[in-house]
Amino acid sequence: MKKHNFSAGPCILPQEVLLKASEAVVDFNGSGLSLIEISHRSKDFVTVMETAQSLALEHLGLTDKGYKALFLQGGASMQFLMTAYNLLETKAGYLNTGTWSDKAIKEAKMFGEIVEVRSSKDKNYNYIPKNYMVPADLDYFHLTSNNTIFGTQIKEFPKTKVPVVCDMSSDIFSRKLDFSQFDLIYAGAQKNMGPAGTTLVVIKEDVLGKVTRQIPSMLNYQVHISKDSMFNTPPVFAVYTSMLTMQWLKDLGGIEAIEEINDKKAQLLYSEIDLNPLFKGFAEKADRSNMNATFNLTDEKLKETFDTMCKEAGINGINGHRSVGGYRASMYNALSLDSVGTLVDVMSDLERKA
Ligand SMILES: *Cc1c(COP(=O)(O)O)cnc(C)c1O
């Protein structure tokens, strides 16, 4: 039986994408060869890379606006240091909204002065700091748009003239934004785009080339741009599968269409969390993430019963992260409204039984 997969990452991908990707592993484009046994410089794979890059820019509304899309390796965690390596000359600012921001700050500190502009650590990151000023003398300001672990999401981004870098690993392609307000966006594929192994980096080219340090080739965005994301062997399977997911999204009507579905899913689950006395949300309401809903039982004694009921309903991956506890239901693009409905039914069944 196909499970309802609420895993936070790696996570659910569209079924048709999995089927097409698995076919390509055996026979790619009817060539009699596998996608993963041909040269990455072959015409067929170069087309995949080019299509993936142009789809990424198209979805974000950044085609022909001075941006380049790269598919790199090392995960979003590599971007914590690459962003600083390439952009930080003296001082950068960070909004600390959780574990991932905190890790990004730790890496960046090796390259210059870091100002933690605001932090929500005082309340175990259950909210997004607001009404802060971004200092004007920063090389860049770094944000995490969606906090996968704590279930918070930035709804309004600061207006600033400083270049803005954003880790969108867990909400890329999930909602409409003016993406041109960002100068660098990165996202590990495995949350909303594809399998682990590649990271999408979208860069406005004019922010590069401003630091004086030497940058090793593999960590240098300009090197990757000059080689069209093929400086070395790219993770072909991860890029291909990400391309398929972006095509699936385009066929569905793009970000605008998926955002409507994502809103419905989040509303359905959050209204159950709010109305059912057995559950309590973790994140502050105004900052709740549409991707990762964090919640707890009000009576821990019901845990075993609830867990068993979830298991019987085929619900997978809702255990909370160890730093929050409780539950986390991740509702990425490929998760159906029907799966959220199943979880909500189990939650209201528990109320009836308890
Ligand atoms: C998962 C995640 C990361 C880390 O991604 P890796 O690809 O495992 O390095 C970074 N930032 C956010 C927001 C995440 O959700």
The ligand as an SDF file (V2000), in Angstrom:
LIG
                    3D

 15 15  0  0  0  0  0  0  0  0999 V2000
   17.4980   20.4260    5.1280 C   0  0  0  0  0  0  0  0  0  0  0  0
   17.9030   21.8180    5.1660 C   0  0  0  0  0  0  0  0  0  0  0  0
   19.2460   22.2050    5.0440 C   0  0  0  0  0  0  0  0  0  0  0  0
   20.3770   21.2110    4.9270 C   0  0  0  0  0  0  0  0  0  0  0  0
   20.3510   20.6180    3.6890 O   0  0  0  0  0  0  0  0  0  0  0  0
   21.4750   19.5750    3.2320 P   0  0  0  0  0  0  0  0  0  0  0  0
   21.1910   19.4390    1.7730 O   0  0  0  0  0  0  0  0  0  0  0  0
   21.2340   18.3210    4.0170 O   0  0  0  0  0  0  0  0  0  0  0  0
   22.8050   20.1460    3.5130 O   0  0  0  0  0  0  0  0  0  0  0  0
   19.5380   23.5540    5.0540 C   0  0  0  0  0  0  0  0  0  0  0  0
   18.5680   24.4790    5.1780 N   0  0  0  0  0  0  0  0  0  0  0  0
   17.2620   24.1470    5.3070 C   0  0  0  0  0  0  0  0  0  0  0  0
   16.2340   25.2220    5.4410 C   0  0  0  0  0  0  0  0  0  0  0  0
   16.8960   22.8060    5.3080 C   0  0  0  0  0  0  0  0  0  0  0  0
   15.5980   22.4690    5.4240 O   0  0  0  0  0  0  0  0  0  0  0  0
  1  2  1  0
  2  3  1  0
  2 14  2  0
  3  4  1  0
  3 10  2  0
  4  5  1  0
  5  6  1  0
  6  7  2  0
  6  8  1  0
  6  9  1  0
 10 11  1  0
 11 12  2  0
 12 13  1  0
 12 14  1  0
 14 15  1  0
M  END
$$$$
